[in-house]
Amino acid sequence: MTYSGKPNWPAAEAFTDAAIAPEVNAFNADILDRLTKAPDIWKYSLPEIRTARAAGRGSFPLCPPDPHAEIYMADGPGHDIPLRVLHPRTRKARGTYLHIHGGGWVMGTPSENDERMRRLCENTGLVTVSVDYRLAPEHPYPAAHDDCEAAALWLISSMGHDIPRDFLAIGGESAGAHLSAVTLLRLRDKHGVWPFKAANLVAGCYDLGGTPSVRNWGPDKLILSTRDVFKFTENFLQNKEGTRDPDVSPLYAELDRLPPALFSCGTRDLLLDDTLFMAQRWHAAGNGVELGIYPGGCHVFQGFATAQAEESLAQMDAFLNRMIEEAT
């Protein structure tokens, strides 16, 4: 893979129906059937939606909590921010991965990602630190941004923790990829620091005004519909924030001096344009880019136990391991 030259842009054939494996088509059909028949989530309050998700009645399978997870507390803007920490158990720690979970800024918890974080932890030697940031609508923009920024500042400091800082990476999925990009920009612009050496950005939403693939997707509930994305942003942005403000939509930021990034997305994800546009701008700003574009992959398909998810997760492990080796 190339990080300083031409990225591995996928061929046009990757976006065709012919490129989608039969098992991926069948998997998508099952998800679409299940979620189409399920009750409309927006008939319920967000606390009710979160409770159902925590009980395994959401779009993704329930993840058992890791018995070795620890909770650290970071100093936040007027409150403490819980951080869910996993240490490698089969190898020596080589650094830390700051993880920011998805959930449309309105739902989700760090523990929902324990299985993937444990895998990443053992395959890369990175301690994983997942931010339990405040959720909208109870805490609208910029609460999540402020919490992730504060968690990153706490991590890079030497005060109050023993988490290794020899190598630092950042990443997340969906809203978590968005918040990861915002955190990198805030560290650069507000604090003049560039501590992270790699970014792992999975199916991020980088334009909260809606890219063409979001607006044109329609009602199909393949994890997310167009309506879902705009309901999320409606709950998150409650004070008429401009969606072209770079702190809201990092696609519109100056993207120079950012770390090499792996951008992963499926071609049946309505946030596909967000990934392709952001990767192109990331590259144009002079940063390293690797792409993982998976034919037929639905939104954050890495959250399911499929061969395609395994392929994508293996690419993430390899990317992070390569970044660690290049940094040492």
N, C-alpha and C positions, 0 to 999 in steps of 0.2 A: 504494500500500500504506500501511497505517496502523501507526504504531509506538507512539503514545501513547494512542490510543483503542481502539476495538473491533478486534480482529484479523480477518483475512479467513478466518473459519471456513468450511470447505467445506460445501456443501449436502449433505443426506442422500443425494441421488442419486449423489454421487461414490463412495459405498461399495457401490453395487449392481453386479451382474455386467453389467448393461446399459451401464454407463459405461465398461467396459473395451474398448479398441479391439481389433479382430481381430488386428492384428499383435502386440499385447502378449500376448494369449492364446496365440498361436502361439509366441512367444518363450518364455513361461513353460512351455509344454508341452515344448519342446525341452530346457530346463534340467532340468525334473523328470525327463524320460526319461533324460537323460545321467547325472544324479547318482544316480538310483535304480539304474541298472545298474552304477555304479562300485562298487568295493570299499568296505566300511564303514571309514571312516578311523580309527575308534576301535579297530580291530584292530592298529594300528600305534602306535609310540611318537611322542611329539610331535616329537622331532628328525627322525624319518622323515617325518612329515607336513609339517614345514617344508621339508625338502629337496624333496619332491614339489611343494609349492606354488611354490618358487623355480624349479623346472624347468618350470612352466606346467601342472602336472597338478592344480591346485586348482580351486575353483569359478569363479574369475575368470580372464579372459585375461591372458596374460603381458604385462607392461609393459616396453618397452625402456628402459634407463637413459638419463637425460638426460646428454649428453656435457659439459654446462657446469655440472653440479652440483658444489658445493664442500662440504667437510666442515669444520665448526667444532666445537670442543669446549667444552662448558659445565661448570663446576664442579658436581659432584653430591654426594650424601651419601656421601662416602668413595670416590668414583670419578668419572671424567670421563664425560660424557654426549655421545655423538656427535649432531650436528645436521646434517641434509642441507639445504643452502641453495641456492635458485635465485634469481638476480637477473633482473629484466626485461632483455631484450635489444633490444626495439623501442621502448622508452619510458623516461622517467625514473621512478625509484622514488618512490612516494608514501607508503610506510609498510611495515609487515610483517604477515604472516599466520602465526601460530604454528599449525602443523598437527600433529595427533596421529592416527596411523594406527589402523585397526581390526585385527581378528584375534582377537577373543575373549580378549584379554589374554595369549594363549599363542602367537600366531604373527603374522606380518606384519612388514614392514620399510618404512621411509620410501621406498625406491626403487620400491616397487610402485605408488606413486602419482605418479611423475614426470610422466606425460602430463597428468594433471588439474592437478597443481601448476603445470606450465609454462603451461597454458591460463589458469589463474587469474592467474598472475603477469603475463602479457602483457595480459590483458583488464582488469585492475584497477590495474596498476602496483604491486602489493604484492610485496615480497620474500617468498618462502615459506621457512619454517624448520620442518622436520619432525623431530620428536623420536624418536630411536632408544632408547626406554625399555626397561628390563629386562622380560623375559617370564617368566610362570609356566609350569610349576610350579617351575622352578629358582629363581625369584625371585617368591614369592607376594606377595599384598597385605601391606604397602602399597608395595612397591618401585616399581611403575609410577606410583602417585600421587606418591611422593616425587621421582621423576625428572622428571615433568612439571612439578611445582611448582618444582623447582630450575631447570629450563630456562626457565620463565617469569620467574623472578627474575633469572636471568642476562640474559635479553633486555631487561628493563626497566632494568637497570643500565647505566651508561656505561663499565663497565670491561671491557676485553678484546675488544671487537668494534666494528665500524663499521656495524652493521646499523641502518637508519633506524627511529626511534621516533616520528616525527611523528604517525602513526596506527597503532594496533595492533588487530588482530582475531585471534580464536582459533577453531578449529573442527576437526572430525574426523568420521569415520563409524563407526557401530556402537560398539565399545568405545572408539574415539577420541572420539566425541561424549560418552560417559560421562566419560572422563578430562578432556575440556575443561570440562565443567560442574564437576567436582570441583576442577580447578585454579582456576577463577574463585572458588569458595567458599573455598578455602584462602587465596588471596591476600587476600580480604576479611576472613576471620575470624582468620587467623594473622598477617597483615602489615599490615592496615589500608590496602590499596591497591586501586584500581580502574583499572588501566591500559588494559584492553581496551574498545574502543568498539563492538564488534560480535562476535556469536558465530554461527557457521555450523554447525548441529548436524544431522547426517544420520543418521537411523535409529538413534538412540542407545538403549542399554539403561540405564535410569535406576532400575530396581527389580530388584536382583539376586535377590530372592525370587521373581520371576516375576509379571508382570501377567497378567490374564485372557487376553489374546491369545496370550501365550507358552504358558501352561498348556493352552489349548484347541486349539492348532494341530495337534498330533499328529505323526505320523511323516513326512509329506510333505517331501521334501528339495528344497524350492524355495529353494536356497542353504543355509538353515538349517532344522532340525527342532527340536521341543521338546527332544528328548534332547540335541542339540548345545549348546543354550544352557546347560542344566544341567551338561553335561560341562565346558564352559568355566568356569562359576562354581565347580565342584568343584575344578578345578585352581588357580583363582585364590585362593579363600578356603579356606585350609588350617588355620586356627586357631579355628574355630567363631565367626567374626565374625558379629555380628548383621546381617541383611540390611536392617534398618530403621535402622541407624546411618547418618546423613546422609553420612558420609565414604565409606561403601560404596555406598549407594543415594541419590544426590542428589535423587531425587523427594521424599524426606522431610525435606529441608533447608528452612530459612527462605531464601526466594529473593529477598528484597528487595535493592535496590541492585545489580542485575546489568545488563549491557548489553542493548540490543535484540538479539533473536535470530531467525534464520530456522530453523524446524524443517521438515525435509524427510523424507518417508517415502512409500512406496507402500502401497496398500490390501491388497496380497497379501504384506505383510511381517509376520512374526509379532511384530515389535516395534512394531506400529502403536499399541497402547495406550500404550506408553511415551512415544511422541512426543505423542499427544493429551493424555495426563495431564500431562506435563511442560510443554507449551505452555500449558495452562489454568492451572497453578499459577504459571508464569512471569508470565503476564498478571495473575493475581489479586494477585501481589506488587507490581504497579505497573510492570513492565518492558514495553518494546515487544516485540511479537510479530508475525512474519509466518509464514504457513504455506505449505508446498508439498506438498499431498497429491495423489498421482498414482494414478489408478484402475488397479489391476492391477499396479502396480510391485512387483517382488520386492525382497528385501533388498539394499540398496545397488545398485539397478539402474543407478545413475550410473556404475558400473564397466564397463559394456558400451557398445558403439557402436550405440546405437539412437536413434530420433527422440525417444523419451520421455526418455532420458538427456540428450540435447542440450537439451531444454526445461528440465529441472531445473537443469542446469549454467548455462544462461543466466540463470535466476532467481537463482542464487547470485551470479553476476557482477554483475547489476543491483543486488542487495541491498547488496553490499559497496561498489560504486561510489556508491550513494546515501548510505551511511553515511560514506564518505570526504568526499563533498561537503558533507554536513550538519555534519561536524566542522571544516571549514575556513572 
